[in-house]
Amino acid sequence: MSKRPRTKKKPRPKPASAADSNTPRRIARLTLQTLEVARGHDGFLRGKPEPTLLVAAYRTNGSLPASLVGRTLLRARLESDMPCTVELGRHELKYDARFGISERLLVLAFAVEENNGDGVAALYAALETPERLLLYTTNESVPSPLSLEDWAKRECGAPSSPAVEVLLAGEAPETITGSDQFIAASAFSVLAHARSDEGWRLPFLARDERNDWTLLARLRID
């Protein structure tokens, strides 16, 4: 008695799980495009300022502590008299991951007038410890410093990024910058789950107003 050849059953496609549908993979690209310098000062008889930008991206879902997902440092050279615009060569910070519906990306930027570089190195290292960073907006009548994950819950609408005050382990950034002059900080947050493509203006105005810079950046999430 001859046996019939067995036919292989085609594998059934697995239904998409709820977890997969709620956590799409996204690629976030933060491009630093231009630095506008309205005013700049590097001390008496010391020439043009030497702007240094330190930018970090953090991931937060509101319940777990914020985590650093990327950071970069960029030095801008002023070639002309102020006010002036410096093209930054489309310097990019990229992050590829899956995001839940409530997850957000927070971008935090420091502006420093660099002299010997020690303060810049200290601030760059501080970006790696988000649990030690507290933020509050500069226009708060009664400052209420928040952790990065709590501050990121605030809605930020492009193109204007809020200017913020920063505490590093309870201290102002100026306490660790030494001869490098800390100018200001700026931050914004967006939902990471949805696609977006927005331009942002990050202001850096020193307390004495002698340095007034603005970073033009674009954050694209595909």
PyMOL CGO cylinders between C-alpha atoms (Angstrom):
from pymol import cmd
from pymol.cgo import CYLINDER

trace = [
    CYLINDER, 0.00, 0.00, 0.00, 1.55, 3.25, -1.11, 0.3, 1, 1, 1, 1, 1, 1,
    CYLINDER, 1.55, 3.25, -1.11, 1.74, 6.14, 1.26, 0.3, 1, 1, 1, 1, 1, 1,
    CYLINDER, 1.74, 6.14, 1.26, 0.55, 9.55, 0.21, 0.3, 1, 1, 1, 1, 1, 1,
    CYLINDER, 0.55, 9.55, 0.21, 3.23, 12.21, 0.33, 0.3, 1, 1, 1, 1, 1, 1,
    CYLINDER, 3.23, 12.21, 0.33, 2.76, 14.54, 3.21, 0.3, 1, 1, 1, 1, 1, 1,
    CYLINDER, 2.76, 14.54, 3.21, 2.19, 18.16, 2.36, 0.3, 1, 1, 1, 1, 1, 1,
    CYLINDER, 2.19, 18.16, 2.36, 3.81, 20.73, 4.55, 0.3, 1, 1, 1, 1, 1, 1,
    CYLINDER, 3.81, 20.73, 4.55, 1.42, 23.07, 6.20, 0.3, 1, 1, 1, 1, 1, 1,
    CYLINDER, 1.42, 23.07, 6.20, 2.11, 26.69, 5.64, 0.3, 1, 1, 1, 1, 1, 1,
    CYLINDER, 2.11, 26.69, 5.64, 2.91, 28.51, 8.85, 0.3, 1, 1, 1, 1, 1, 1,
    CYLINDER, 2.91, 28.51, 8.85, 0.15, 30.82, 9.92, 0.3, 1, 1, 1, 1, 1, 1,
    CYLINDER, 0.15, 30.82, 9.92, 1.14, 34.44, 10.31, 0.3, 1, 1, 1, 1, 1, 1,
    CYLINDER, 1.14, 34.44, 10.31, 1.33, 35.43, 13.94, 0.3, 1, 1, 1, 1, 1, 1,
    CYLINDER, 1.33, 35.43, 13.94, -1.09, 38.16, 14.91, 0.3, 1, 1, 1, 1, 1, 1,
    CYLINDER, -1.09, 38.16, 14.91, 0.52, 41.41, 15.92, 0.3, 1, 1, 1, 1, 1, 1,
    CYLINDER, 0.52, 41.41, 15.92, 0.65, 41.69, 19.66, 0.3, 1, 1, 1, 1, 1, 1,
    CYLINDER, 0.65, 41.69, 19.66, -0.67, 44.70, 21.51, 0.3, 1, 1, 1, 1, 1, 1,
    CYLINDER, -0.67, 44.70, 21.51, 2.81, 45.35, 22.83, 0.3, 1, 1, 1, 1, 1, 1,
    CYLINDER, 2.81, 45.35, 22.83, 4.24, 45.53, 19.30, 0.3, 1, 1, 1, 1, 1, 1,
    CYLINDER, 4.24, 45.53, 19.30, 1.52, 47.92, 18.11, 0.3, 1, 1, 1, 1, 1, 1,
    CYLINDER, 1.52, 47.92, 18.11, 2.08, 50.19, 21.10, 0.3, 1, 1, 1, 1, 1, 1,
    CYLINDER, 2.08, 50.19, 21.10, 5.85, 50.30, 20.77, 0.3, 1, 1, 1, 1, 1, 1,
    CYLINDER, 5.85, 50.30, 20.77, 6.77, 51.24, 17.21, 0.3, 1, 1, 1, 1, 1, 1,
    CYLINDER, 6.77, 51.24, 17.21, 10.40, 51.60, 16.28, 0.3, 1, 1, 1, 1, 1, 1,
    CYLINDER, 10.40, 51.60, 16.28, 11.37, 55.19, 15.71, 0.3, 1, 1, 1, 1, 1, 1,
    CYLINDER, 11.37, 55.19, 15.71, 14.55, 56.97, 14.64, 0.3, 1, 1, 1, 1, 1, 1,
    CYLINDER, 14.55, 56.97, 14.64, 15.07, 60.35, 16.29, 0.3, 1, 1, 1, 1, 1, 1,
    CYLINDER, 15.07, 60.35, 16.29, 17.49, 62.77, 14.65, 0.3, 1, 1, 1, 1, 1, 1,
    CYLINDER, 17.49, 62.77, 14.65, 18.42, 66.02, 16.34, 0.3, 1, 1, 1, 1, 1, 1,
    CYLINDER, 18.42, 66.02, 16.34, 20.30, 68.27, 13.93, 0.3, 1, 1, 1, 1, 1, 1,
    CYLINDER, 20.30, 68.27, 13.93, 22.19, 71.32, 15.17, 0.3, 1, 1, 1, 1, 1, 1,
    CYLINDER, 22.19, 71.32, 15.17, 22.03, 73.72, 12.26, 0.3, 1, 1, 1, 1, 1, 1,
    CYLINDER, 22.03, 73.72, 12.26, 22.90, 77.32, 13.10, 0.3, 1, 1, 1, 1, 1, 1,
    CYLINDER, 22.90, 77.32, 13.10, 24.06, 79.49, 15.99, 0.3, 1, 1, 1, 1, 1, 1,
    CYLINDER, 24.06, 79.49, 15.99, 22.81, 83.07, 15.96, 0.3, 1, 1, 1, 1, 1, 1,
    CYLINDER, 22.81, 83.07, 15.96, 25.00, 85.44, 18.01, 0.3, 1, 1, 1, 1, 1, 1,
    CYLINDER, 25.00, 85.44, 18.01, 23.22, 88.72, 18.75, 0.3, 1, 1, 1, 1, 1, 1,
    CYLINDER, 23.22, 88.72, 18.75, 25.75, 89.78, 21.38, 0.3, 1, 1, 1, 1, 1, 1,
    CYLINDER, 25.75, 89.78, 21.38, 28.98, 88.25, 22.61, 0.3, 1, 1, 1, 1, 1, 1,
    CYLINDER, 28.98, 88.25, 22.61, 31.59, 89.11, 25.22, 0.3, 1, 1, 1, 1, 1, 1,
    CYLINDER, 31.59, 89.11, 25.22, 34.83, 87.39, 26.26, 0.3, 1, 1, 1, 1, 1, 1,
    CYLINDER, 34.83, 87.39, 26.26, 36.11, 89.78, 28.89, 0.3, 1, 1, 1, 1, 1, 1,
    CYLINDER, 36.11, 89.78, 28.89, 38.07, 92.99, 28.64, 0.3, 1, 1, 1, 1, 1, 1,
    CYLINDER, 38.07, 92.99, 28.64, 40.45, 93.05, 25.63, 0.3, 1, 1, 1, 1, 1, 1,
    CYLINDER, 40.45, 93.05, 25.63, 39.97, 89.32, 24.99, 0.3, 1, 1, 1, 1, 1, 1,
    CYLINDER, 39.97, 89.32, 24.99, 38.34, 89.43, 21.57, 0.3, 1, 1, 1, 1, 1, 1,
    CYLINDER, 38.34, 89.43, 21.57, 35.40, 87.40, 20.34, 0.3, 1, 1, 1, 1, 1, 1,
    CYLINDER, 35.40, 87.40, 20.34, 33.69, 84.77, 22.51, 0.3, 1, 1, 1, 1, 1, 1,
    CYLINDER, 33.69, 84.77, 22.51, 34.31, 81.07, 21.87, 0.3, 1, 1, 1, 1, 1, 1,
    CYLINDER, 34.31, 81.07, 21.87, 30.87, 79.47, 22.04, 0.3, 1, 1, 1, 1, 1, 1,
    CYLINDER, 30.87, 79.47, 22.04, 30.66, 75.82, 23.04, 0.3, 1, 1, 1, 1, 1, 1,
    CYLINDER, 30.66, 75.82, 23.04, 27.35, 73.93, 22.97, 0.3, 1, 1, 1, 1, 1, 1,
    CYLINDER, 27.35, 73.93, 22.97, 26.72, 70.78, 25.00, 0.3, 1, 1, 1, 1, 1, 1,
    CYLINDER, 26.72, 70.78, 25.00, 23.55, 68.93, 24.00, 0.3, 1, 1, 1, 1, 1, 1,
    CYLINDER, 23.55, 68.93, 24.00, 22.05, 65.79, 25.52, 0.3, 1, 1, 1, 1, 1, 1,
    CYLINDER, 22.05, 65.79, 25.52, 18.95, 63.71, 24.79, 0.3, 1, 1, 1, 1, 1, 1,
    CYLINDER, 18.95, 63.71, 24.79, 17.15, 61.79, 27.52, 0.3, 1, 1, 1, 1, 1, 1,
    CYLINDER, 17.15, 61.79, 27.52, 14.42, 59.17, 27.37, 0.3, 1, 1, 1, 1, 1, 1,
    CYLINDER, 14.42, 59.17, 27.37, 11.68, 59.16, 29.99, 0.3, 1, 1, 1, 1, 1, 1,
    CYLINDER, 11.68, 59.16, 29.99, 8.25, 57.59, 30.47, 0.3, 1, 1, 1, 1, 1, 1,
    CYLINDER, 8.25, 57.59, 30.47, 7.27, 59.56, 33.53, 0.3, 1, 1, 1, 1, 1, 1,
    CYLINDER, 7.27, 59.56, 33.53, 7.57, 56.74, 36.06, 0.3, 1, 1, 1, 1, 1, 1,
    CYLINDER, 7.57, 56.74, 36.06, 11.10, 55.42, 35.60, 0.3, 1, 1, 1, 1, 1, 1,
    CYLINDER, 11.10, 55.42, 35.60, 14.16, 57.67, 36.00, 0.3, 1, 1, 1, 1, 1, 1,
    CYLINDER, 14.16, 57.67, 36.00, 15.31, 59.49, 32.88, 0.3, 1, 1, 1, 1, 1, 1,
    CYLINDER, 15.31, 59.49, 32.88, 18.11, 57.81, 30.95, 0.3, 1, 1, 1, 1, 1, 1,
    CYLINDER, 18.11, 57.81, 30.95, 20.74, 59.42, 28.75, 0.3, 1, 1, 1, 1, 1, 1,
    CYLINDER, 20.74, 59.42, 28.75, 20.50, 58.20, 25.14, 0.3, 1, 1, 1, 1, 1, 1,
    CYLINDER, 20.50, 58.20, 25.14, 23.00, 60.53, 23.49, 0.3, 1, 1, 1, 1, 1, 1,
    CYLINDER, 23.00, 60.53, 23.49, 25.12, 63.63, 23.98, 0.3, 1, 1, 1, 1, 1, 1,
    CYLINDER, 25.12, 63.63, 23.98, 27.34, 65.77, 21.83, 0.3, 1, 1, 1, 1, 1, 1,
    CYLINDER, 27.34, 65.77, 21.83, 29.68, 68.75, 22.10, 0.3, 1, 1, 1, 1, 1, 1,
    CYLINDER, 29.68, 68.75, 22.10, 30.11, 71.39, 19.43, 0.3, 1, 1, 1, 1, 1, 1,
    CYLINDER, 30.11, 71.39, 19.43, 32.49, 74.36, 19.29, 0.3, 1, 1, 1, 1, 1, 1,
    CYLINDER, 32.49, 74.36, 19.29, 31.46, 77.25, 17.06, 0.3, 1, 1, 1, 1, 1, 1,
    CYLINDER, 31.46, 77.25, 17.06, 34.03, 79.68, 15.64, 0.3, 1, 1, 1, 1, 1, 1,
    CYLINDER, 34.03, 79.68, 15.64, 33.05, 83.29, 15.06, 0.3, 1, 1, 1, 1, 1, 1,
    CYLINDER, 33.05, 83.29, 15.06, 34.65, 84.55, 11.86, 0.3, 1, 1, 1, 1, 1, 1,
    CYLINDER, 34.65, 84.55, 11.86, 32.87, 87.91, 11.53, 0.3, 1, 1, 1, 1, 1, 1,
    CYLINDER, 32.87, 87.91, 11.53, 31.76, 90.81, 13.68, 0.3, 1, 1, 1, 1, 1, 1,
    CYLINDER, 31.76, 90.81, 13.68, 28.66, 90.47, 15.81, 0.3, 1, 1, 1, 1, 1, 1,
    CYLINDER, 28.66, 90.47, 15.81, 25.77, 90.16, 15.34, 0.3, 1, 1, 1, 1, 1, 1,
    CYLINDER, 25.77, 90.16, 15.34, 26.47, 87.16, 13.15, 0.3, 1, 1, 1, 1, 1, 1,
    CYLINDER, 26.47, 87.16, 13.15, 25.31, 83.69, 12.19, 0.3, 1, 1, 1, 1, 1, 1,
    CYLINDER, 25.31, 83.69, 12.19, 27.48, 80.59, 12.35, 0.3, 1, 1, 1, 1, 1, 1,
    CYLINDER, 27.48, 80.59, 12.35, 26.57, 77.56, 10.25, 0.3, 1, 1, 1, 1, 1, 1,
    CYLINDER, 26.57, 77.56, 10.25, 27.22, 74.39, 12.26, 0.3, 1, 1, 1, 1, 1, 1,
    CYLINDER, 27.22, 74.39, 12.26, 27.49, 71.92, 9.39, 0.3, 1, 1, 1, 1, 1, 1,
    CYLINDER, 27.49, 71.92, 9.39, 24.31, 69.99, 10.30, 0.3, 1, 1, 1, 1, 1, 1,
    CYLINDER, 24.31, 69.99, 10.30, 25.83, 68.31, 13.36, 0.3, 1, 1, 1, 1, 1, 1,
    CYLINDER, 25.83, 68.31, 13.36, 23.53, 65.36, 14.22, 0.3, 1, 1, 1, 1, 1, 1,
    CYLINDER, 23.53, 65.36, 14.22, 22.59, 63.36, 17.31, 0.3, 1, 1, 1, 1, 1, 1,
    CYLINDER, 22.59, 63.36, 17.31, 20.77, 60.11, 16.42, 0.3, 1, 1, 1, 1, 1, 1,
    CYLINDER, 20.77, 60.11, 16.42, 18.81, 57.57, 18.50, 0.3, 1, 1, 1, 1, 1, 1,
    CYLINDER, 18.81, 57.57, 18.50, 16.99, 54.44, 17.27, 0.3, 1, 1, 1, 1, 1, 1,
    CYLINDER, 16.99, 54.44, 17.27, 14.60, 52.55, 19.59, 0.3, 1, 1, 1, 1, 1, 1,
    CYLINDER, 14.60, 52.55, 19.59, 11.06, 51.38, 20.33, 0.3, 1, 1, 1, 1, 1, 1,
    CYLINDER, 11.06, 51.38, 20.33, 8.87, 53.80, 22.27, 0.3, 1, 1, 1, 1, 1, 1,
    CYLINDER, 8.87, 53.80, 22.27, 5.70, 53.36, 24.29, 0.3, 1, 1, 1, 1, 1, 1,
    CYLINDER, 5.70, 53.36, 24.29, 2.77, 55.73, 23.95, 0.3, 1, 1, 1, 1, 1, 1,
    CYLINDER, 2.77, 55.73, 23.95, 3.66, 57.79, 27.01, 0.3, 1, 1, 1, 1, 1, 1,
    CYLINDER, 3.66, 57.79, 27.01, 7.42, 57.95, 26.45, 0.3, 1, 1, 1, 1, 1, 1,
    CYLINDER, 7.42, 57.95, 26.45, 9.08, 61.26, 25.74, 0.3, 1, 1, 1, 1, 1, 1,
    CYLINDER, 9.08, 61.26, 25.74, 12.42, 62.60, 24.58, 0.3, 1, 1, 1, 1, 1, 1,
    CYLINDER, 12.42, 62.60, 24.58, 13.90, 65.54, 26.45, 0.3, 1, 1, 1, 1, 1, 1,
    CYLINDER, 13.90, 65.54, 26.45, 16.61, 67.68, 24.89, 0.3, 1, 1, 1, 1, 1, 1,
    CYLINDER, 16.61, 67.68, 24.89, 18.82, 69.67, 27.27, 0.3, 1, 1, 1, 1, 1, 1,
    CYLINDER, 18.82, 69.67, 27.27, 21.44, 72.13, 25.99, 0.3, 1, 1, 1, 1, 1, 1,
    CYLINDER, 21.44, 72.13, 25.99, 24.14, 74.13, 27.78, 0.3, 1, 1, 1, 1, 1, 1,
    CYLINDER, 24.14, 74.13, 27.78, 25.93, 77.12, 26.28, 0.3, 1, 1, 1, 1, 1, 1,
    CYLINDER, 25.93, 77.12, 26.28, 29.42, 77.97, 27.56, 0.3, 1, 1, 1, 1, 1, 1,
    CYLINDER, 29.42, 77.97, 27.56, 31.97, 80.63, 26.67, 0.3, 1, 1, 1, 1, 1, 1,
    CYLINDER, 31.97, 80.63, 26.67, 35.07, 78.41, 26.71, 0.3, 1, 1, 1, 1, 1, 1,
    CYLINDER, 35.07, 78.41, 26.71, 38.49, 79.48, 27.94, 0.3, 1, 1, 1, 1, 1, 1,
    CYLINDER, 38.49, 79.48, 27.94, 40.62, 76.61, 29.30, 0.3, 1, 1, 1, 1, 1, 1,
    CYLINDER, 40.62, 76.61, 29.30, 38.05, 73.84, 28.77, 0.3, 1, 1, 1, 1, 1, 1,
    CYLINDER, 38.05, 73.84, 28.77, 37.94, 72.46, 32.32, 0.3, 1, 1, 1, 1, 1, 1,
    CYLINDER, 37.94, 72.46, 32.32, 34.40, 73.67, 32.94, 0.3, 1, 1, 1, 1, 1, 1,
    CYLINDER, 34.40, 73.67, 32.94, 33.21, 72.31, 29.60, 0.3, 1, 1, 1, 1, 1, 1,
    CYLINDER, 33.21, 72.31, 29.60, 34.61, 68.88, 30.52, 0.3, 1, 1, 1, 1, 1, 1,
    CYLINDER, 34.61, 68.88, 30.52, 32.89, 69.00, 33.92, 0.3, 1, 1, 1, 1, 1, 1,
    CYLINDER, 32.89, 69.00, 33.92, 29.52, 69.91, 32.41, 0.3, 1, 1, 1, 1, 1, 1,
    CYLINDER, 29.52, 69.91, 32.41, 29.84, 67.24, 29.72, 0.3, 1, 1, 1, 1, 1, 1,
    CYLINDER, 29.84, 67.24, 29.72, 30.43, 64.66, 32.45, 0.3, 1, 1, 1, 1, 1, 1,
    CYLINDER, 30.43, 64.66, 32.45, 27.45, 65.97, 34.44, 0.3, 1, 1, 1, 1, 1, 1,
    CYLINDER, 27.45, 65.97, 34.44, 25.13, 65.23, 31.51, 0.3, 1, 1, 1, 1, 1, 1,
    CYLINDER, 25.13, 65.23, 31.51, 25.76, 61.51, 32.10, 0.3, 1, 1, 1, 1, 1, 1,
    CYLINDER, 25.76, 61.51, 32.10, 24.05, 61.56, 35.51, 0.3, 1, 1, 1, 1, 1, 1,
    CYLINDER, 24.05, 61.56, 35.51, 20.45, 62.68, 34.87, 0.3, 1, 1, 1, 1, 1, 1,
    CYLINDER, 20.45, 62.68, 34.87, 19.45, 61.73, 38.43, 0.3, 1, 1, 1, 1, 1, 1,
    CYLINDER, 19.45, 61.73, 38.43, 21.56, 64.65, 39.70, 0.3, 1, 1, 1, 1, 1, 1,
    CYLINDER, 21.56, 64.65, 39.70, 19.97, 67.25, 37.37, 0.3, 1, 1, 1, 1, 1, 1,
    CYLINDER, 19.97, 67.25, 37.37, 17.03, 69.47, 38.31, 0.3, 1, 1, 1, 1, 1, 1,
    CYLINDER, 17.03, 69.47, 38.31, 15.30, 71.97, 36.01, 0.3, 1, 1, 1, 1, 1, 1,
    CYLINDER, 15.30, 71.97, 36.01, 12.94, 74.89, 36.36, 0.3, 1, 1, 1, 1, 1, 1,
    CYLINDER, 12.94, 74.89, 36.36, 11.93, 77.54, 33.84, 0.3, 1, 1, 1, 1, 1, 1,
    CYLINDER, 11.93, 77.54, 33.84, 13.53, 80.95, 34.18, 0.3, 1, 1, 1, 1, 1, 1,
    CYLINDER, 13.53, 80.95, 34.18, 10.19, 82.78, 34.32, 0.3, 1, 1, 1, 1, 1, 1,
    CYLINDER, 10.19, 82.78, 34.32, 8.91, 80.98, 37.42, 0.3, 1, 1, 1, 1, 1, 1,
    CYLINDER, 8.91, 80.98, 37.42, 8.10, 83.51, 40.15, 0.3, 1, 1, 1, 1, 1, 1,
    CYLINDER, 8.10, 83.51, 40.15, 8.61, 80.80, 42.77, 0.3, 1, 1, 1, 1, 1, 1,
    CYLINDER, 8.61, 80.80, 42.77, 11.20, 78.28, 41.48, 0.3, 1, 1, 1, 1, 1, 1,
    CYLINDER, 11.20, 78.28, 41.48, 10.11, 74.64, 41.75, 0.3, 1, 1, 1, 1, 1, 1,
    CYLINDER, 10.11, 74.64, 41.75, 13.05, 72.48, 40.60, 0.3, 1, 1, 1, 1, 1, 1,
    CYLINDER, 13.05, 72.48, 40.60, 11.93, 69.22, 38.99, 0.3, 1, 1, 1, 1, 1, 1,
    CYLINDER, 11.93, 69.22, 38.99, 13.68, 66.01, 38.03, 0.3, 1, 1, 1, 1, 1, 1,
    CYLINDER, 13.68, 66.01, 38.03, 14.14, 65.48, 34.30, 0.3, 1, 1, 1, 1, 1, 1,
    CYLINDER, 14.14, 65.48, 34.30, 11.34, 62.92, 34.14, 0.3, 1, 1, 1, 1, 1, 1,
    CYLINDER, 11.34, 62.92, 34.14, 8.90, 65.30, 35.84, 0.3, 1, 1, 1, 1, 1, 1,
    CYLINDER, 8.90, 65.30, 35.84, 9.96, 68.35, 33.83, 0.3, 1, 1, 1, 1, 1, 1,
    CYLINDER, 9.96, 68.35, 33.83, 9.58, 66.36, 30.58, 0.3, 1, 1, 1, 1, 1, 1,
    CYLINDER, 9.58, 66.36, 30.58, 5.83, 65.98, 31.24, 0.3, 1, 1, 1, 1, 1, 1,
    CYLINDER, 5.83, 65.98, 31.24, 5.35, 69.64, 30.39, 0.3, 1, 1, 1, 1, 1, 1,
    CYLINDER, 5.35, 69.64, 30.39, 4.09, 70.34, 26.90, 0.3, 1, 1, 1, 1, 1, 1,
    CYLINDER, 4.09, 70.34, 26.90, 6.57, 72.25, 24.74, 0.3, 1, 1, 1, 1, 1, 1,
    CYLINDER, 6.57, 72.25, 24.74, 5.40, 73.79, 21.50, 0.3, 1, 1, 1, 1, 1, 1,
    CYLINDER, 5.40, 73.79, 21.50, 7.83, 74.43, 18.66, 0.3, 1, 1, 1, 1, 1, 1,
    CYLINDER, 7.83, 74.43, 18.66, 9.58, 76.57, 17.67, 0.3, 1, 1, 1, 1, 1, 1,
    CYLINDER, 9.58, 76.57, 17.67, 10.36, 78.27, 21.00, 0.3, 1, 1, 1, 1, 1, 1,
    CYLINDER, 10.36, 78.27, 21.00, 12.29, 76.17, 23.51, 0.3, 1, 1, 1, 1, 1, 1,
    CYLINDER, 12.29, 76.17, 23.51, 12.01, 77.30, 27.15, 0.3, 1, 1, 1, 1, 1, 1,
    CYLINDER, 12.01, 77.30, 27.15, 15.06, 78.83, 28.80, 0.3, 1, 1, 1, 1, 1, 1,
    CYLINDER, 15.06, 78.83, 28.80, 15.73, 76.88, 32.00, 0.3, 1, 1, 1, 1, 1, 1,
    CYLINDER, 15.73, 76.88, 32.00, 17.75, 77.11, 35.19, 0.3, 1, 1, 1, 1, 1, 1,
    CYLINDER, 17.75, 77.11, 35.19, 19.74, 74.00, 36.10, 0.3, 1, 1, 1, 1, 1, 1,
    CYLINDER, 19.74, 74.00, 36.10, 20.88, 72.58, 39.40, 0.3, 1, 1, 1, 1, 1, 1,
    CYLINDER, 20.88, 72.58, 39.40, 23.69, 70.00, 39.42, 0.3, 1, 1, 1, 1, 1, 1,
    CYLINDER, 23.69, 70.00, 39.42, 23.47, 68.02, 42.64, 0.3, 1, 1, 1, 1, 1, 1,
    CYLINDER, 23.47, 68.02, 42.64, 21.83, 71.08, 44.19, 0.3, 1, 1, 1, 1, 1, 1,
    CYLINDER, 21.83, 71.08, 44.19, 24.44, 73.56, 42.91, 0.3, 1, 1, 1, 1, 1, 1,
    CYLINDER, 24.44, 73.56, 42.91, 24.36, 76.08, 40.07, 0.3, 1, 1, 1, 1, 1, 1,
    CYLINDER, 24.36, 76.08, 40.07, 26.45, 75.14, 37.00, 0.3, 1, 1, 1, 1, 1, 1,
    CYLINDER, 26.45, 75.14, 37.00, 28.74, 78.12, 37.59, 0.3, 1, 1, 1, 1, 1, 1,
    CYLINDER, 28.74, 78.12, 37.59, 30.19, 76.35, 40.62, 0.3, 1, 1, 1, 1, 1, 1,
    CYLINDER, 30.19, 76.35, 40.62, 31.97, 73.78, 38.42, 0.3, 1, 1, 1, 1, 1, 1,
    CYLINDER, 31.97, 73.78, 38.42, 32.80, 75.76, 35.27, 0.3, 1, 1, 1, 1, 1, 1,
    CYLINDER, 32.80, 75.76, 35.27, 35.75, 77.71, 36.66, 0.3, 1, 1, 1, 1, 1, 1,
    CYLINDER, 35.75, 77.71, 36.66, 37.19, 80.08, 34.07, 0.3, 1, 1, 1, 1, 1, 1,
    CYLINDER, 37.19, 80.08, 34.07, 34.79, 78.73, 31.43, 0.3, 1, 1, 1, 1, 1, 1,
    CYLINDER, 34.79, 78.73, 31.43, 31.78, 81.05, 31.62, 0.3, 1, 1, 1, 1, 1, 1,
    CYLINDER, 31.78, 81.05, 31.62, 28.41, 79.29, 31.82, 0.3, 1, 1, 1, 1, 1, 1,
    CYLINDER, 28.41, 79.29, 31.82, 26.01, 81.32, 29.68, 0.3, 1, 1, 1, 1, 1, 1,
    CYLINDER, 26.01, 81.32, 29.68, 22.60, 79.65, 29.97, 0.3, 1, 1, 1, 1, 1, 1,
    CYLINDER, 22.60, 79.65, 29.97, 20.58, 76.46, 29.42, 0.3, 1, 1, 1, 1, 1, 1,
    CYLINDER, 20.58, 76.46, 29.42, 17.56, 75.55, 27.34, 0.3, 1, 1, 1, 1, 1, 1,
    CYLINDER, 17.56, 75.55, 27.34, 15.37, 72.44, 27.17, 0.3, 1, 1, 1, 1, 1, 1,
    CYLINDER, 15.37, 72.44, 27.17, 12.29, 70.99, 25.49, 0.3, 1, 1, 1, 1, 1, 1,
    CYLINDER, 12.29, 70.99, 25.49, 10.50, 67.66, 25.38, 0.3, 1, 1, 1, 1, 1, 1,
    CYLINDER, 10.50, 67.66, 25.38, 8.36, 65.86, 22.79, 0.3, 1, 1, 1, 1, 1, 1,
    CYLINDER, 8.36, 65.86, 22.79, 6.39, 62.64, 22.56, 0.3, 1, 1, 1, 1, 1, 1,
    CYLINDER, 6.39, 62.64, 22.56, 8.68, 59.96, 21.12, 0.3, 1, 1, 1, 1, 1, 1,
    CYLINDER, 8.68, 59.96, 21.12, 5.87, 57.64, 19.99, 0.3, 1, 1, 1, 1, 1, 1,
    CYLINDER, 5.87, 57.64, 19.99, 4.56, 59.79, 17.13, 0.3, 1, 1, 1, 1, 1, 1,
    CYLINDER, 4.56, 59.79, 17.13, 6.26, 60.91, 13.94, 0.3, 1, 1, 1, 1, 1, 1,
    CYLINDER, 6.26, 60.91, 13.94, 7.20, 64.57, 13.88, 0.3, 1, 1, 1, 1, 1, 1,
    CYLINDER, 7.20, 64.57, 13.88, 9.53, 67.03, 12.17, 0.3, 1, 1, 1, 1, 1, 1,
    CYLINDER, 9.53, 67.03, 12.17, 9.92, 70.40, 13.87, 0.3, 1, 1, 1, 1, 1, 1,
    CYLINDER, 9.92, 70.40, 13.87, 12.40, 73.22, 14.03, 0.3, 1, 1, 1, 1, 1, 1,
    CYLINDER, 12.40, 73.22, 14.03, 13.39, 74.63, 17.41, 0.3, 1, 1, 1, 1, 1, 1,
    CYLINDER, 13.39, 74.63, 17.41, 14.98, 77.85, 18.65, 0.3, 1, 1, 1, 1, 1, 1,
    CYLINDER, 14.98, 77.85, 18.65, 16.98, 77.34, 21.87, 0.3, 1, 1, 1, 1, 1, 1,
    CYLINDER, 16.98, 77.34, 21.87, 17.81, 80.66, 23.58, 0.3, 1, 1, 1, 1, 1, 1,
    CYLINDER, 17.81, 80.66, 23.58, 20.92, 81.30, 25.68, 0.3, 1, 1, 1, 1, 1, 1,
    CYLINDER, 20.92, 81.30, 25.68, 20.90, 84.70, 27.38, 0.3, 1, 1, 1, 1, 1, 1,
    CYLINDER, 20.90, 84.70, 27.38, 23.52, 85.35, 30.07, 0.3, 1, 1, 1, 1, 1, 1,
    CYLINDER, 23.52, 85.35, 30.07, 22.42, 86.99, 33.31, 0.3, 1, 1, 1, 1, 1, 1,
    CYLINDER, 22.42, 86.99, 33.31, 24.48, 90.08, 32.51, 0.3, 1, 1, 1, 1, 1, 1,
    CYLINDER, 24.48, 90.08, 32.51, 23.05, 89.99, 28.93, 0.3, 1, 1, 1, 1, 1, 1,
    CYLINDER, 23.05, 89.99, 28.93, 26.49, 90.44, 27.41, 0.3, 1, 1, 1, 1, 1, 1,
    CYLINDER, 26.49, 90.44, 27.41, 26.13, 87.10, 25.63, 0.3, 1, 1, 1, 1, 1, 1,
    CYLINDER, 26.13, 87.10, 25.63, 22.90, 86.48, 23.74, 0.3, 1, 1, 1, 1, 1, 1,
    CYLINDER, 22.90, 86.48, 23.74, 22.94, 83.40, 21.54, 0.3, 1, 1, 1, 1, 1, 1,
    CYLINDER, 22.94, 83.40, 21.54, 20.26, 81.25, 19.88, 0.3, 1, 1, 1, 1, 1, 1,
    CYLINDER, 20.26, 81.25, 19.88, 20.72, 77.69, 18.61, 0.3, 1, 1, 1, 1, 1, 1,
    CYLINDER, 20.72, 77.69, 18.61, 18.59, 76.63, 15.65, 0.3, 1, 1, 1, 1, 1, 1,
    CYLINDER, 18.59, 76.63, 15.65, 17.96, 72.89, 15.65, 0.3, 1, 1, 1, 1, 1, 1,
    CYLINDER, 17.96, 72.89, 15.65, 15.60, 70.39, 14.07, 0.3, 1, 1, 1, 1, 1, 1,
    CYLINDER, 15.60, 70.39, 14.07, 14.22, 67.27, 15.72, 0.3, 1, 1, 1, 1, 1, 1,
    CYLINDER, 14.22, 67.27, 15.72, 12.82, 64.67, 13.35, 0.3, 1, 1, 1, 1, 1, 1,
    CYLINDER, 12.82, 64.67, 13.35, 11.20, 61.42, 14.50, 0.3, 1, 1, 1, 1, 1, 1,
    CYLINDER, 11.20, 61.42, 14.50, 10.50, 58.86, 11.76, 0.3, 1, 1, 1, 1, 1, 1,
]
cmd.load_cgo(trace, "trace")
